Amino acid sequence: MDAIGRETVVEESSLRLVDEFAVFGPLYLKWVRSRLQDGGTTYARMRLLGALHCKGPQIMSSISDELGVTRRNVTALVDALEEEDLVRRKPHPTDRRATVIEMTDRGERTMDRAYDEHRIAVAGLFEGLDEEERRELTRMLGVLRETLRREGICG
């Protein structure tokens, strides 16, 4: 096979992977959301708590940007989480217009427990893979994640 033929094969296989990820990604998120709802929380709430858990206290606009949702949605989520004593609002130390959202101790404990429960529930998806396949998938996803990190995409 000449260089052009090999390049076409690589392109076709890469394009097939793009198609598979395009189908798999939304299905995976739908499946994860269903597992979260079984546990009594929503995907949006888990994402907001996860952002605070990973990055610490943040202003509402930063949370909105990170989650890719409107500020109105963030306000509604924070209202509900604050009512449950999972987060609290604090005035920004230097910007009177901004409000800082931080997790409470109860929020941290809840997030730790929910995250562990969530990981166990979602791990069931991989039961159909044997140990070697799971290791190889983990390796490949790590390579892809590193490629994205080099491209400036953090996560």
C-alpha positions as CSV (number, residue, x, y, z in Angstrom):
1,M,0.0,0.0,0.0
2,D,1.4,3.4,-1.0
3,A,1.6,6.5,1.3
4,I,-1.7,7.9,-0.2
5,G,-3.5,4.6,0.4
6,R,-2.3,4.5,4.0
7,E,-3.3,8.1,4.6
8,T,-6.8,7.4,3.3
9,V,-7.1,4.4,5.7
10,V,-6.0,6.5,8.6
11,E,-8.4,9.3,7.6
12,E,-11.3,6.8,7.2
13,S,-10.6,5.2,10.6
14,S,-10.3,8.6,12.3
15,L,-13.6,9.7,10.7
16,R,-15.2,6.5,11.9
17,L,-14.0,7.3,15.4
18,V,-15.5,10.8,15.1
19,D,-18.8,9.3,14.2
20,E,-18.7,6.7,17.0
21,F,-17.8,9.4,19.6
22,A,-20.6,11.7,18.2
23,V,-23.1,8.9,18.8
24,F,-21.6,7.5,22.0
25,G,-21.1,10.9,23.8
26,P,-24.8,11.9,24.0
27,L,-25.9,8.4,24.8
28,Y,-23.3,8.2,27.6
29,L,-24.5,11.5,29.1
30,K,-28.1,10.4,28.9
31,W,-27.3,7.2,30.7
32,V,-25.2,9.0,33.3
33,R,-28.1,11.4,33.9
34,S,-30.5,8.5,34.4
35,R,-28.1,7.0,37.1
36,L,-27.9,10.4,38.9
37,Q,-31.7,10.8,39.0
38,D,-31.9,7.3,40.4
39,G,-29.7,8.6,43.2
40,G,-31.9,11.6,43.9
41,T,-29.9,14.4,42.3
42,T,-29.8,16.0,38.9
43,Y,-27.0,16.2,36.4
44,A,-27.0,20.0,36.6
45,R,-26.8,20.0,40.4
46,M,-24.0,17.5,40.4
47,R,-22.1,19.6,37.8
48,L,-22.4,22.7,39.9
49,L,-21.3,21.0,43.1
50,G,-18.5,19.3,41.2
51,A,-17.2,22.7,39.9
52,L,-17.2,24.1,43.4
53,H,-15.6,20.9,44.8
54,C,-12.8,20.9,42.2
55,K,-12.1,24.6,41.9
56,G,-13.3,26.0,45.2
57,P,-15.5,29.1,45.7
58,Q,-16.4,30.9,42.5
59,I,-18.5,33.8,41.4
60,M,-21.8,33.1,39.8
61,S,-20.7,34.3,36.3
62,S,-17.7,31.9,36.4
63,I,-19.9,29.0,37.3
64,S,-22.3,30.0,34.5
65,D,-19.4,30.1,32.0
66,E,-17.9,26.8,33.2
67,L,-21.2,25.0,33.1
68,G,-22.3,26.6,29.8
69,V,-25.7,27.6,31.2
70,T,-27.4,31.0,31.8
71,R,-26.8,33.0,34.9
72,R,-30.6,32.6,35.6
73,N,-30.1,28.8,35.6
74,V,-27.1,29.1,38.0
75,T,-29.2,31.3,40.3
76,A,-32.0,28.8,40.4
77,L,-29.5,25.9,41.1
78,V,-27.8,27.9,43.8
79,D,-31.1,28.9,45.4
80,A,-32.1,25.2,45.6
81,L,-28.7,24.1,46.9
82,E,-28.6,26.9,49.4
83,E,-32.0,25.9,50.7
84,E,-30.6,22.4,51.4
85,D,-27.5,23.9,53.1
86,L,-25.2,22.5,50.4
87,V,-23.8,25.9,49.3
88,R,-23.8,29.5,50.6
89,R,-23.5,32.9,49.1
90,K,-20.9,35.3,50.3
91,P,-20.1,38.9,49.3
92,H,-17.1,39.2,47.0
93,P,-14.2,40.7,49.0
94,T,-13.4,43.4,46.4
95,D,-16.3,43.5,43.9
96,R,-19.6,44.6,45.4
97,R,-21.4,43.5,42.3
98,A,-20.3,39.9,42.6
99,T,-21.4,37.1,44.8
100,V,-19.2,34.2,45.7
101,I,-20.7,30.7,46.0
102,E,-18.9,28.2,48.2
103,M,-19.8,24.7,49.4
104,T,-20.8,24.2,53.0
105,D,-19.3,21.4,55.1
106,R,-22.6,19.5,54.5
107,G,-22.2,20.2,50.8
108,E,-18.6,18.7,50.8
109,R,-19.8,15.6,52.6
110,T,-22.8,15.2,50.3
111,M,-20.6,15.7,47.2
112,D,-18.0,13.2,48.4
113,R,-20.8,10.6,49.1
114,A,-22.7,11.3,45.8
115,Y,-19.5,11.2,43.8
116,D,-18.5,7.8,45.2
117,E,-22.1,6.5,44.7
118,H,-22.1,7.9,41.2
119,R,-18.8,6.3,40.2
120,I,-19.9,2.9,41.4
121,A,-23.2,3.2,39.5
122,V,-21.6,4.3,36.3
123,A,-18.8,1.7,36.6
124,G,-21.5,-0.9,35.7
125,L,-21.3,0.3,32.1
126,F,-17.8,-1.3,31.8
127,E,-18.8,-4.7,33.2
128,G,-18.9,-6.1,29.6
129,L,-15.2,-5.4,29.2
130,D,-12.6,-7.8,30.5
131,E,-9.7,-6.4,32.7
132,E,-7.3,-6.1,29.7
133,E,-9.9,-4.2,27.7
134,R,-10.6,-1.8,30.6
135,R,-6.9,-1.1,31.0
136,E,-6.5,-0.5,27.3
137,L,-9.5,1.8,27.2
138,T,-8.2,3.7,30.2
139,R,-4.8,4.1,28.5
140,M,-6.3,5.3,25.2
141,L,-8.6,7.8,26.9
142,G,-5.6,9.1,28.8
143,V,-3.8,9.7,25.6
144,L,-6.7,11.6,24.1
145,R,-7.1,13.6,27.3
146,E,-3.4,14.6,27.2
147,T,-3.9,15.6,23.5
148,L,-6.8,17.9,24.5
149,R,-4.7,19.3,27.4
150,R,-1.9,20.2,25.0
151,E,-4.6,21.9,22.8
152,G,-5.5,24.1,25.8
153,I,-8.6,22.2,26.8
154,C,-8.6,21.6,30.6
155,G,-10.9,19.3,32.4
